[in-house]
Amino acid sequence: MNKKGEIVIIEDDADDRFLLEEVFSSLNYPNKRVYFPDGQEALDYLYKTDTVPFLILSDVNMPKLD
Protein backbone atom coordinates (compact mmCIF):
# COMPACT_ATOMS: atom_id res chain seq x y z
CA MET A 1 0.00 0.00 0.00
CA ASN A 2 1.30 3.41 -1.01
CA LYS A 3 0.03 5.73 1.74
CA LYS A 4 1.44 8.76 -0.07
CA GLY A 5 -0.15 7.84 -3.39
CA GLU A 6 -2.98 9.58 -5.17
CA ILE A 7 -6.63 9.17 -4.35
CA VAL A 8 -8.39 8.28 -7.60
CA ILE A 9 -12.06 9.27 -7.62
CA ILE A 10 -14.36 8.15 -10.42
CA GLU A 11 -17.51 10.23 -10.18
CA ASP A 12 -19.64 11.85 -12.88
CA ASP A 13 -21.76 14.07 -10.60
CA ALA A 14 -20.25 17.51 -9.85
CA ASP A 15 -22.09 17.80 -6.52
CA ASP A 16 -20.69 14.47 -5.33
CA ARG A 17 -17.18 15.47 -6.43
CA PHE A 18 -17.55 18.72 -4.49
CA LEU A 19 -18.73 16.85 -1.39
CA LEU A 20 -15.84 14.38 -1.56
CA GLU A 21 -13.33 17.21 -1.95
CA GLU A 22 -14.83 18.98 1.08
CA VAL A 23 -14.50 15.81 3.17
CA PHE A 24 -10.88 15.16 2.18
CA SER A 25 -9.98 18.81 2.74
CA SER A 26 -11.65 18.96 6.15
CA LEU A 27 -9.78 15.80 7.19
CA ASN A 28 -6.51 17.38 5.98
CA TYR A 29 -5.62 14.52 3.68
CA PRO A 30 -2.31 15.46 2.04
CA ASN A 31 -2.80 13.02 -0.84
CA LYS A 32 -3.37 14.43 -4.30
CA ARG A 33 -6.90 13.75 -5.56
CA VAL A 34 -7.43 12.85 -9.21
CA TYR A 35 -11.01 12.94 -10.54
CA PHE A 36 -12.42 11.16 -13.58
CA PRO A 37 -15.92 11.50 -15.08
CA ASP A 38 -16.14 7.87 -16.21
CA GLY A 39 -14.57 4.48 -15.66
CA GLN A 40 -12.89 4.30 -19.06
CA GLU A 41 -10.85 7.48 -18.50
CA ALA A 42 -9.81 6.25 -15.06
CA LEU A 43 -8.78 2.86 -16.43
CA ASP A 44 -6.77 4.50 -19.23
CA TYR A 45 -5.02 6.70 -16.66
CA LEU A 46 -4.21 3.76 -14.37
CA TYR A 47 -2.72 1.79 -17.27
CA LYS A 48 -0.53 4.72 -18.35
CA THR A 49 0.79 5.95 -15.00
CA ASP A 50 3.53 4.42 -12.89
CA THR A 51 1.99 5.89 -9.74
CA VAL A 52 0.44 3.41 -7.32
CA PRO A 53 -2.77 4.94 -5.90
CA PHE A 54 -3.48 4.97 -2.19
CA LEU A 55 -7.24 4.69 -2.68
CA ILE A 56 -9.68 4.31 -5.55
CA LEU A 57 -13.29 5.42 -5.03
CA SER A 58 -15.85 4.79 -7.74
CA ASP A 59 -19.49 5.47 -8.35
CA VAL A 60 -21.36 2.34 -9.44
CA ASN A 61 -23.48 3.54 -12.39
CA MET A 62 -21.14 5.37 -14.73
CA PRO A 63 -21.20 6.40 -18.39
CA LYS A 64 -19.09 4.35 -20.84
CA LEU A 65 -17.71 1.82 -18.32
CA ASP A 66 -18.99 0.94 -14.85
mmJSON file of the N, C-alpha and C atoms, coordinates in Angstrom:
{"data_MODEL":{"atom_site":{
"group_PDB":["ATOM","ATOM","ATOM","ATOM","ATOM","ATOM","ATOM","ATOM","ATOM","ATOM","ATOM","ATOM","ATOM","ATOM","ATOM","ATOM","ATOM","ATOM","ATOM","ATOM","ATOM","ATOM","ATOM","ATOM","ATOM","ATOM","ATOM","ATOM","ATOM","ATOM","ATOM","ATOM","ATOM","ATOM","ATOM","ATOM","ATOM","ATOM","ATOM","ATOM","ATOM","ATOM","ATOM","ATOM","ATOM","ATOM","ATOM","ATOM","ATOM","ATOM","ATOM","ATOM","ATOM","ATOM","ATOM","ATOM","ATOM","ATOM","ATOM","ATOM","ATOM","ATOM","ATOM","ATOM","ATOM","ATOM","ATOM","ATOM","ATOM","ATOM","ATOM","ATOM","ATOM","ATOM","ATOM","ATOM","ATOM","ATOM","ATOM","ATOM","ATOM","ATOM","ATOM","ATOM","ATOM","ATOM","ATOM","ATOM","ATOM","ATOM","ATOM","ATOM","ATOM","ATOM","ATOM","ATOM","ATOM","ATOM","ATOM","ATOM","ATOM","ATOM","ATOM","ATOM","ATOM","ATOM","ATOM","ATOM","ATOM","ATOM","ATOM","ATOM","ATOM","ATOM","ATOM","ATOM","ATOM","ATOM","ATOM","ATOM","ATOM","ATOM","ATOM","ATOM","ATOM","ATOM","ATOM","ATOM","ATOM","ATOM","ATOM","ATOM","ATOM","ATOM","ATOM","ATOM","ATOM","ATOM","ATOM","ATOM","ATOM","ATOM","ATOM","ATOM","ATOM","ATOM","ATOM","ATOM","ATOM","ATOM","ATOM","ATOM","ATOM","ATOM","ATOM","ATOM","ATOM","ATOM","ATOM","ATOM","ATOM","ATOM","ATOM","ATOM","ATOM","ATOM","ATOM","ATOM","ATOM","ATOM","ATOM","ATOM","ATOM","ATOM","ATOM","ATOM","ATOM","ATOM","ATOM","ATOM","ATOM","ATOM","ATOM","ATOM","ATOM","ATOM","ATOM","ATOM","ATOM","ATOM","ATOM","ATOM","ATOM","ATOM","ATOM","ATOM","ATOM","ATOM"],
"id":[1,2,3,4,5,6,7,8,9,10,11,12,13,14,15,16,17,18,19,20,21,22,23,24,25,26,27,28,29,30,31,32,33,34,35,36,37,38,39,40,41,42,43,44,45,46,47,48,49,50,51,52,53,54,55,56,57,58,59,60,61,62,63,64,65,66,67,68,69,70,71,72,73,74,75,76,77,78,79,80,81,82,83,84,85,86,87,88,89,90,91,92,93,94,95,96,97,98,99,100,101,102,103,104,105,106,107,108,109,110,111,112,113,114,115,116,117,118,119,120,121,122,123,124,125,126,127,128,129,130,131,132,133,134,135,136,137,138,139,140,141,142,143,144,145,146,147,148,149,150,151,152,153,154,155,156,157,158,159,160,161,162,163,164,165,166,167,168,169,170,171,172,173,174,175,176,177,178,179,180,181,182,183,184,185,186,187,188,189,190,191,192,193,194,195,196,197,198],
"type_symbol":["N","C","C","N","C","C","N","C","C","N","C","C","N","C","C","N","C","C","N","C","C","N","C","C","N","C","C","N","C","C","N","C","C","N","C","C","N","C","C","N","C","C","N","C","C","N","C","C","N","C","C","N","C","C","N","C","C","N","C","C","N","C","C","N","C","C","N","C","C","N","C","C","N","C","C","N","C","C","N","C","C","N","C","C","N","C","C","N","C","C","N","C","C","N","C","C","N","C","C","N","C","C","N","C","C","N","C","C","N","C","C","N","C","C","N","C","C","N","C","C","N","C","C","N","C","C","N","C","C","N","C","C","N","C","C","N","C","C","N","C","C","N","C","C","N","C","C","N","C","C","N","C","C","N","C","C","N","C","C","N","C","C","N","C","C","N","C","C","N","C","C","N","C","C","N","C","C","N","C","C","N","C","C","N","C","C","N","C","C","N","C","C","N","C","C","N","C","C"],
"label_atom_id":["N","CA","C","N","CA","C","N","CA","C","N","CA","C","N","CA","C","N","CA","C","N","CA","C","N","CA","C","N","CA","C","N","CA","C","N","CA","C","N","CA","C","N","CA","C","N","CA","C","N","CA","C","N","CA","C","N","CA","C","N","CA","C","N","CA","C","N","CA","C","N","CA","C","N","CA","C","N","CA","C","N","CA","C","N","CA","C","N","CA","C","N","CA","C","N","CA","C","N","CA","C","N","CA","C","N","CA","C","N","CA","C","N","CA","C","N","CA","C","N","CA","C","N","CA","C","N","CA","C","N","CA","C","N","CA","C","N","CA","C","N","CA","C","N","CA","C","N","CA","C","N","CA","C","N","CA","C","N","CA","C","N","CA","C","N","CA","C","N","CA","C","N","CA","C","N","CA","C","N","CA","C","N","CA","C","N","CA","C","N","CA","C","N","CA","C","N","CA","C","N","CA","C","N","CA","C","N","CA","C","N","CA","C","N","CA","C","N","CA","C","N","CA","C","N","CA","C","N","CA","C"],
"label_alt_id":[null,null,null,null,null,null,null,null,null,null,null,null,null,null,null,null,null,null,null,null,null,null,null,null,null,null,null,null,null,null,null,null,null,null,null,null,null,null,null,null,null,null,null,null,null,null,null,null,null,null,null,null,null,null,null,null,null,null,null,null,null,null,null,null,null,null,null,null,null,null,null,null,null,null,null,null,null,null,null,null,null,null,null,null,null,null,null,null,null,null,null,null,null,null,null,null,null,null,null,null,null,null,null,null,null,null,null,null,null,null,null,null,null,null,null,null,null,null,null,null,null,null,null,null,null,null,null,null,null,null,null,null,null,null,null,null,null,null,null,null,null,null,null,null,null,null,null,null,null,null,null,null,null,null,null,null,null,null,null,null,null,null,null,null,null,null,null,null,null,null,null,null,null,null,null,null,null,null,null,null,null,null,null,null,null,null,null,null,null,null,null,null,null,null,null,null,null,null],
"label_comp_id":["MET","MET","MET","ASN","ASN","ASN","LYS","LYS","LYS","LYS","LYS","LYS","GLY","GLY","GLY","GLU","GLU","GLU","ILE","ILE","ILE","VAL","VAL","VAL","ILE","ILE","ILE","ILE","ILE","ILE","GLU","GLU","GLU","ASP","ASP","ASP","ASP","ASP","ASP","ALA","ALA","ALA","ASP","ASP","ASP","ASP","ASP","ASP","ARG","ARG","ARG","PHE","PHE","PHE","LEU","LEU","LEU","LEU","LEU","LEU","GLU","GLU","GLU","GLU","GLU","GLU","VAL","VAL","VAL","PHE","PHE","PHE","SER","SER","SER","SER","SER","SER","LEU","LEU","LEU","ASN","ASN","ASN","TYR","TYR","TYR","PRO","PRO","PRO","ASN","ASN","ASN","LYS","LYS","LYS","ARG","ARG","ARG","VAL","VAL","VAL","TYR","TYR","TYR","PHE","PHE","PHE","PRO","PRO","PRO","ASP","ASP","ASP","GLY","GLY","GLY","GLN","GLN","GLN","GLU","GLU","GLU","ALA","ALA","ALA","LEU","LEU","LEU","ASP","ASP","ASP","TYR","TYR","TYR","LEU","LEU","LEU","TYR","TYR","TYR","LYS","LYS","LYS","THR","THR","THR","ASP","ASP","ASP","THR","THR","THR","VAL","VAL","VAL","PRO","PRO","PRO","PHE","PHE","PHE","LEU","LEU","LEU","ILE","ILE","ILE","LEU","LEU","LEU","SER","SER","SER","ASP","ASP","ASP","VAL","VAL","VAL","ASN","ASN","ASN","MET","MET","MET","PRO","PRO","PRO","LYS","LYS","LYS","LEU","LEU","LEU","ASP","ASP","ASP"],
"label_asym_id":["A","A","A","A","A","A","A","A","A","A","A","A","A","A","A","A","A","A","A","A","A","A","A","A","A","A","A","A","A","A","A","A","A","A","A","A","A","A","A","A","A","A","A","A","A","A","A","A","A","A","A","A","A","A","A","A","A","A","A","A","A","A","A","A","A","A","A","A","A","A","A","A","A","A","A","A","A","A","A","A","A","A","A","A","A","A","A","A","A","A","A","A","A","A","A","A","A","A","A","A","A","A","A","A","A","A","A","A","A","A","A","A","A","A","A","A","A","A","A","A","A","A","A","A","A","A","A","A","A","A","A","A","A","A","A","A","A","A","A","A","A","A","A","A","A","A","A","A","A","A","A","A","A","A","A","A","A","A","A","A","A","A","A","A","A","A","A","A","A","A","A","A","A","A","A","A","A","A","A","A","A","A","A","A","A","A","A","A","A","A","A","A","A","A","A","A","A","A"],
"label_entity_id":["1","1","1","1","1","1","1","1","1","1","1","1","1","1","1","1","1","1","1","1","1","1","1","1","1","1","1","1","1","1","1","1","1","1","1","1","1","1","1","1","1","1","1","1","1","1","1","1","1","1","1","1","1","1","1","1","1","1","1","1","1","1","1","1","1","1","1","1","1","1","1","1","1","1","1","1","1","1","1","1","1","1","1","1","1","1","1","1","1","1","1","1","1","1","1","1","1","1","1","1","1","1","1","1","1","1","1","1","1","1","1","1","1","1","1","1","1","1","1","1","1","1","1","1","1","1","1","1","1","1","1","1","1","1","1","1","1","1","1","1","1","1","1","1","1","1","1","1","1","1","1","1","1","1","1","1","1","1","1","1","1","1","1","1","1","1","1","1","1","1","1","1","1","1","1","1","1","1","1","1","1","1","1","1","1","1","1","1","1","1","1","1","1","1","1","1","1","1"],
"label_seq_id":[1,1,1,2,2,2,3,3,3,4,4,4,5,5,5,6,6,6,7,7,7,8,8,8,9,9,9,10,10,10,11,11,11,12,12,12,13,13,13,14,14,14,15,15,15,16,16,16,17,17,17,18,18,18,19,19,19,20,20,20,21,21,21,22,22,22,23,23,23,24,24,24,25,25,25,26,26,26,27,27,27,28,28,28,29,29,29,30,30,30,31,31,31,32,32,32,33,33,33,34,34,34,35,35,35,36,36,36,37,37,37,38,38,38,39,39,39,40,40,40,41,41,41,42,42,42,43,43,43,44,44,44,45,45,45,46,46,46,47,47,47,48,48,48,49,49,49,50,50,50,51,51,51,52,52,52,53,53,53,54,54,54,55,55,55,56,56,56,57,57,57,58,58,58,59,59,59,60,60,60,61,61,61,62,62,62,63,63,63,64,64,64,65,65,65,66,66,66],
"pdbx_PDB_ins_code":[null,null,null,null,null,null,null,null,null,null,null,null,null,null,null,null,null,null,null,null,null,null,null,null,null,null,null,null,null,null,null,null,null,null,null,null,null,null,null,null,null,null,null,null,null,null,null,null,null,null,null,null,null,null,null,null,null,null,null,null,null,null,null,null,null,null,null,null,null,null,null,null,null,null,null,null,null,null,null,null,null,null,null,null,null,null,null,null,null,null,null,null,null,null,null,null,null,null,null,null,null,null,null,null,null,null,null,null,null,null,null,null,null,null,null,null,null,null,null,null,null,null,null,null,null,null,null,null,null,null,null,null,null,null,null,null,null,null,null,null,null,null,null,null,null,null,null,null,null,null,null,null,null,null,null,null,null,null,null,null,null,null,null,null,null,null,null,null,null,null,null,null,null,null,null,null,null,null,null,null,null,null,null,null,null,null,null,null,null,null,null,null,null,null,null,null,null,null],
"Cartn_x":[0.836,0.0,0.878,0.556,1.298,0.517,0.8,0.031,0.207,1.229,1.444,0.934,0.33,-0.154,-1.406,-1.797,-2.98,-4.256,-5.283,-6.628,-7.353,-7.712,-8.391,-9.891,-10.608,-12.057,-12.746,-13.622,-14.359,-15.81,-16.188,-17.509,-17.952,-19.162,-19.645,-20.515,-20.893,-21.755,-20.911,-21.056,-20.253,-20.529,-21.763,-22.087,-21.399,-21.366,-20.691,-19.184,-18.609,-17.179,-16.872,-17.723,-17.547,-17.608,-18.585,-18.734,-17.511,-17.027,-15.839,-14.623,-14.466,-13.33,-13.427,-14.629,-14.833,-14.443,-14.819,-14.498,-12.992,-12.322,-10.88,-10.14,-10.608,-9.979,-10.173,-11.387,-11.652,-10.879,-10.562,-9.777,-8.274,-7.909,-6.508,-5.713,-6.348,-5.624,-4.611,-3.333,-2.311,-2.24,-2.888,-2.803,-3.453,-2.813,-3.369,-4.614,-5.672,-6.896,-6.976,-7.297,-7.435,-8.848,-9.615,-11.013,-11.185,-12.095,-12.424,-13.94,-14.466,-15.919,-16.502,-15.642,-16.141,-15.053,-15.484,-14.573,-13.516,-13.852,-12.885,-11.695,-11.946,-10.85,-9.966,-10.581,-9.809,-8.947,-9.522,-8.783,-7.616,-7.852,-6.774,-5.647,-6.005,-5.016,-4.212,-4.894,-4.215,-3.262,-3.615,-2.716,-1.484,-1.626,-0.526,0.435,-0.038,0.787,1.585,2.722,3.528,3.184,2.371,1.987,1.05,1.311,0.435,-0.521,-1.834,-2.768,-2.885,-3.206,-3.477,-4.894,-5.828,-7.239,-7.927,-8.85,-9.682,-11.133,-11.858,-13.289,-14.044,-15.117,-15.849,-17.349,-18.05,-19.489,-19.801,-21.029,-21.36,-21.907,-22.88,-23.475,-22.793,-21.95,-21.142,-21.353,-21.156,-21.201,-19.978,-20.12,-19.087,-18.71,-18.194,-17.713,-17.994,-18.784,-18.992,-18.232],
"Cartn_y":[-1.18,0.0,1.239,2.165,3.408,4.517,4.755,5.733,7.163,7.42,8.764,8.892,7.836,7.844,8.675,8.801,9.58,8.883,9.689,9.166,9.352,8.261,8.283,8.202,9.201,9.274,9.273,8.285,8.148,8.507,9.701,10.23,11.192,10.993,11.848,13.003,13.016,14.073,15.16,16.391,17.507,17.757,17.588,17.795,16.761,15.528,14.472,14.7,15.154,15.469,16.592,17.612,18.722,18.229,17.389,16.846,16.03,15.184,14.384,15.273,16.298,17.208,17.935,18.321,18.977,18.037,16.786,15.808,15.609,15.369,15.159,16.402,17.569,18.813,19.017,18.757,18.957,17.962,16.797,15.8,16.012,17.035,17.385,16.251,15.555,14.517,15.176,14.837,15.465,14.861,13.721,13.022,13.833,13.798,14.43,13.657,14.371,13.748,13.927,12.835,12.853,12.379,13.235,12.943,12.548,11.601,11.157,11.082,11.502,11.498,10.139,9.205,7.867,6.823,5.582,4.48,4.264,4.525,4.303,5.252,6.522,7.481,7.102,6.656,6.25,5.031,4.074,2.864,3.195,4.073,4.497,5.156,6.017,6.696,5.694,4.738,3.76,2.871,2.575,1.788,2.576,3.885,4.722,5.194,5.365,5.953,4.892,5.311,4.42,4.594,5.592,5.886,4.809,4.367,3.409,4.202,4.139,4.935,4.412,5.328,4.967,4.42,5.038,4.69,4.963,4.088,4.311,4.256,5.354,5.419,5.531,4.757,4.794,4.748,5.569,5.467,4.135,3.638,2.345,2.485,3.337,3.535,4.694,4.364,5.372,5.315,6.459,6.398,5.646,5.086,4.353,3.023,3.051,1.823,1.897,0.943,0.939,-0.167],
"Cartn_z":[0.0,0.0,0.0,-0.889,-1.01,-0.299,0.961,1.742,1.253,0.462,-0.069,-1.504,-2.017,-3.395,-3.576,-4.815,-5.168,-4.725,-4.569,-4.352,-5.679,-6.315,-7.6,-7.337,-7.849,-7.62,-8.977,-9.165,-10.417,-10.113,-10.52,-10.182,-11.275,-11.799,-12.882,-12.39,-11.138,-10.605,-9.924,-10.385,-9.854,-8.369,-7.937,-6.518,-5.638,-6.091,-5.328,-5.291,-6.409,-6.428,-5.444,-5.423,-4.491,-3.05,-2.736,-1.387,-0.978,-1.861,-1.556,-1.317,-2.123,-1.952,-0.611,-0.222,1.079,2.23,2.121,3.168,3.27,2.142,2.178,2.671,2.283,2.74,4.235,4.719,6.152,7.014,6.457,7.186,7.001,6.241,5.98,5.337,4.412,3.683,2.765,2.883,2.037,0.637,0.445,-0.835,-1.952,-3.112,-4.301,-4.717,-5.079,-5.562,-7.07,-7.76,-9.213,-9.525,-10.229,-10.541,-11.996,-12.235,-13.58,-13.722,-14.891,-15.083,-15.48,-15.861,-16.209,-15.988,-15.946,-15.66,-16.72,-17.979,-19.056,-18.951,-18.661,-18.5,-17.312,-16.239,-15.063,-15.381,-16.072,-16.429,-17.36,-18.338,-19.23,-18.437,-17.497,-16.656,-15.834,-15.227,-14.372,-15.17,-16.417,-17.269,-17.684,-17.857,-18.353,-17.266,-16.05,-14.998,-14.25,-13.732,-12.892,-11.419,-11.11,-9.739,-9.202,-7.986,-7.324,-6.431,-6.704,-5.904,-4.483,-3.579,-2.192,-2.068,-2.801,-2.679,-4.006,-4.378,-5.554,-5.1,-5.337,-5.033,-6.343,-6.489,-7.738,-7.507,-8.275,-8.353,-9.021,-8.87,-9.443,-10.861,-11.065,-12.39,-13.081,-14.053,-14.726,-16.226,-16.928,-18.39,-18.934,-20.117,-20.837,-20.186,-18.965,-18.324,-16.833,-16.289,-14.845,-14.182],
"occupancy":[1.0,1.0,1.0,1.0,1.0,1.0,1.0,1.0,1.0,1.0,1.0,1.0,1.0,1.0,1.0,1.0,1.0,1.0,1.0,1.0,1.0,1.0,1.0,1.0,1.0,1.0,1.0,1.0,1.0,1.0,1.0,1.0,1.0,1.0,1.0,1.0,1.0,1.0,1.0,1.0,1.0,1.0,1.0,1.0,1.0,1.0,1.0,1.0,1.0,1.0,1.0,1.0,1.0,1.0,1.0,1.0,1.0,1.0,1.0,1.0,1.0,1.0,1.0,1.0,1.0,1.0,1.0,1.0,1.0,1.0,1.0,1.0,1.0,1.0,1.0,1.0,1.0,1.0,1.0,1.0,1.0,1.0,1.0,1.0,1.0,1.0,1.0,1.0,1.0,1.0,1.0,1.0,1.0,1.0,1.0,1.0,1.0,1.0,1.0,1.0,1.0,1.0,1.0,1.0,1.0,1.0,1.0,1.0,1.0,1.0,1.0,1.0,1.0,1.0,1.0,1.0,1.0,1.0,1.0,1.0,1.0,1.0,1.0,1.0,1.0,1.0,1.0,1.0,1.0,1.0,1.0,1.0,1.0,1.0,1.0,1.0,1.0,1.0,1.0,1.0,1.0,1.0,1.0,1.0,1.0,1.0,1.0,1.0,1.0,1.0,1.0,1.0,1.0,1.0,1.0,1.0,1.0,1.0,1.0,1.0,1.0,1.0,1.0,1.0,1.0,1.0,1.0,1.0,1.0,1.0,1.0,1.0,1.0,1.0,1.0,1.0,1.0,1.0,1.0,1.0,1.0,1.0,1.0,1.0,1.0,1.0,1.0,1.0,1.0,1.0,1.0,1.0,1.0,1.0,1.0,1.0,1.0,1.0],
"B_iso_or_equiv":[0.0,0.0,0.0,0.0,0.0,0.0,0.0,0.0,0.0,0.0,0.0,0.0,0.0,0.0,0.0,0.0,0.0,0.0,0.0,0.0,0.0,0.0,0.0,0.0,0.0,0.0,0.0,0.0,0.0,0.0,0.0,0.0,0.0,0.0,0.0,0.0,0.0,0.0,0.0,0.0,0.0,0.0,0.0,0.0,0.0,0.0,0.0,0.0,0.0,0.0,0.0,0.0,0.0,0.0,0.0,0.0,0.0,0.0,0.0,0.0,0.0,0.0,0.0,0.0,0.0,0.0,0.0,0.0,0.0,0.0,0.0,0.0,0.0,0.0,0.0,0.0,0.0,0.0,0.0,0.0,0.0,0.0,0.0,0.0,0.0,0.0,0.0,0.0,0.0,0.0,0.0,0.0,0.0,0.0,0.0,0.0,0.0,0.0,0.0,0.0,0.0,0.0,0.0,0.0,0.0,0.0,0.0,0.0,0.0,0.0,0.0,0.0,0.0,0.0,0.0,0.0,0.0,0.0,0.0,0.0,0.0,0.0,0.0,0.0,0.0,0.0,0.0,0.0,0.0,0.0,0.0,0.0,0.0,0.0,0.0,0.0,0.0,0.0,0.0,0.0,0.0,0.0,0.0,0.0,0.0,0.0,0.0,0.0,0.0,0.0,0.0,0.0,0.0,0.0,0.0,0.0,0.0,0.0,0.0,0.0,0.0,0.0,0.0,0.0,0.0,0.0,0.0,0.0,0.0,0.0,0.0,0.0,0.0,0.0,0.0,0.0,0.0,0.0,0.0,0.0,0.0,0.0,0.0,0.0,0.0,0.0,0.0,0.0,0.0,0.0,0.0,0.0,0.0,0.0,0.0,0.0,0.0,0.0],
"pdbx_formal_charge":[null,null,null,null,null,null,null,null,null,null,null,null,null,null,null,null,null,null,null,null,null,null,null,null,null,null,null,null,null,null,null,null,null,null,null,null,null,null,null,null,null,null,null,null,null,null,null,null,null,null,null,null,null,null,null,null,null,null,null,null,null,null,null,null,null,null,null,null,null,null,null,null,null,null,null,null,null,null,null,null,null,null,null,null,null,null,null,null,null,null,null,null,null,null,null,null,null,null,null,null,null,null,null,null,null,null,null,null,null,null,null,null,null,null,null,null,null,null,null,null,null,null,null,null,null,null,null,null,null,null,null,null,null,null,null,null,null,null,null,null,null,null,null,null,null,null,null,null,null,null,null,null,null,null,null,null,null,null,null,null,null,null,null,null,null,null,null,null,null,null,null,null,null,null,null,null,null,null,null,null,null,null,null,null,null,null,null,null,null,null,null,null,null,null,null,null,null,null],
"auth_seq_id":[1,1,1,2,2,2,3,3,3,4,4,4,5,5,5,6,6,6,7,7,7,8,8,8,9,9,9,10,10,10,11,11,11,12,12,12,13,13,13,14,14,14,15,15,15,16,16,16,17,17,17,18,18,18,19,19,19,20,20,20,21,21,21,22,22,22,23,23,23,24,24,24,25,25,25,26,26,26,27,27,27,28,28,28,29,29,29,30,30,30,31,31,31,32,32,32,33,33,33,34,34,34,35,35,35,36,36,36,37,37,37,38,38,38,39,39,39,40,40,40,41,41,41,42,42,42,43,43,43,44,44,44,45,45,45,46,46,46,47,47,47,48,48,48,49,49,49,50,50,50,51,51,51,52,52,52,53,53,53,54,54,54,55,55,55,56,56,56,57,57,57,58,58,58,59,59,59,60,60,60,61,61,61,62,62,62,63,63,63,64,64,64,65,65,65,66,66,66],
"auth_comp_id":["MET","MET","MET","ASN","ASN","ASN","LYS","LYS","LYS","LYS","LYS","LYS","GLY","GLY","GLY","GLU","GLU","GLU","ILE","ILE","ILE","VAL","VAL","VAL","ILE","ILE","ILE","ILE","ILE","ILE","GLU","GLU","GLU","ASP","ASP","ASP","ASP","ASP","ASP","ALA","ALA","ALA","ASP","ASP","ASP","ASP","ASP","ASP","ARG","ARG","ARG","PHE","PHE","PHE","LEU","LEU","LEU","LEU","LEU","LEU","GLU","GLU","GLU","GLU","GLU","GLU","VAL","VAL","VAL","PHE","PHE","PHE","SER","SER","SER","SER","SER","SER","LEU","LEU","LEU","ASN","ASN","ASN","TYR","TYR","TYR","PRO","PRO","PRO","ASN","ASN","ASN","LYS","LYS","LYS","ARG","ARG","ARG","VAL","VAL","VAL","TYR","TYR","TYR","PHE","PHE","PHE","PRO","PRO","PRO","ASP","ASP","ASP","GLY","GLY","GLY","GLN","GLN","GLN","GLU","GLU","GLU","ALA","ALA","ALA","LEU","LEU","LEU","ASP","ASP","ASP","TYR","TYR","TYR","LEU","LEU","LEU","TYR","TYR","TYR","LYS","LYS","LYS","THR","THR","THR","ASP","ASP","ASP","THR","THR","THR","VAL","VAL","VAL","PRO","PRO","PRO","PHE","PHE","PHE","LEU","LEU","LEU","ILE","ILE","ILE","LEU","LEU","LEU","SER","SER","SER","ASP","ASP","ASP","VAL","VAL","VAL","ASN","ASN","ASN","MET","MET","MET","PRO","PRO","PRO","LYS","LYS","LYS","LEU","LEU","LEU","ASP","ASP","ASP"],
"auth_asym_id":["A","A","A","A","A","A","A","A","A","A","A","A","A","A","A","A","A","A","A","A","A","A","A","A","A","A","A","A","A","A","A","A","A","A","A","A","A","A","A","A","A","A","A","A","A","A","A","A","A","A","A","A","A","A","A","A","A","A","A","A","A","A","A","A","A","A","A","A","A","A","A","A","A","A","A","A","A","A","A","A","A","A","A","A","A","A","A","A","A","A","A","A","A","A","A","A","A","A","A","A","A","A","A","A","A","A","A","A","A","A","A","A","A","A","A","A","A","A","A","A","A","A","A","A","A","A","A","A","A","A","A","A","A","A","A","A","A","A","A","A","A","A","A","A","A","A","A","A","A","A","A","A","A","A","A","A","A","A","A","A","A","A","A","A","A","A","A","A","A","A","A","A","A","A","A","A","A","A","A","A","A","A","A","A","A","A","A","A","A","A","A","A","A","A","A","A","A","A"],
"auth_atom_id":["N","CA","C","N","CA","C","N","CA","C","N","CA","C","N","CA","C","N","CA","C","N","CA","C","N","CA","C","N","CA","C","N","CA","C","N","CA","C","N","CA","C","N","CA","C","N","CA","C","N","CA","C","N","CA","C","N","CA","C","N","CA","C","N","CA","C","N","CA","C","N","CA","C","N","CA","C","N","CA","C","N","CA","C","N","CA","C","N","CA","C","N","CA","C","N","CA","C","N","CA","C","N","CA","C","N","CA","C","N","CA","C","N","CA","C","N","CA","C","N","CA","C","N","CA","C","N","CA","C","N","CA","C","N","CA","C","N","CA","C","N","CA","C","N","CA","C","N","CA","C","N","CA","C","N","CA","C","N","CA","C","N","CA","C","N","CA","C","N","CA","C","N","CA","C","N","CA","C","N","CA","C","N","CA","C","N","CA","C","N","CA","C","N","CA","C","N","CA","C","N","CA","C","N","CA","C","N","CA","C","N","CA","C","N","CA","C","N","CA","C","N","CA","C","N","CA","C","N","CA","C"],
"pdbx_PDB_model_num":[1,1,1,1,1,1,1,1,1,1,1,1,1,1,1,1,1,1,1,1,1,1,1,1,1,1,1,1,1,1,1,1,1,1,1,1,1,1,1,1,1,1,1,1,1,1,1,1,1,1,1,1,1,1,1,1,1,1,1,1,1,1,1,1,1,1,1,1,1,1,1,1,1,1,1,1,1,1,1,1,1,1,1,1,1,1,1,1,1,1,1,1,1,1,1,1,1,1,1,1,1,1,1,1,1,1,1,1,1,1,1,1,1,1,1,1,1,1,1,1,1,1,1,1,1,1,1,1,1,1,1,1,1,1,1,1,1,1,1,1,1,1,1,1,1,1,1,1,1,1,1,1,1,1,1,1,1,1,1,1,1,1,1,1,1,1,1,1,1,1,1,1,1,1,1,1,1,1,1,1,1,1,1,1,1,1,1,1,1,1,1,1,1,1,1,1,1,1]
}}}
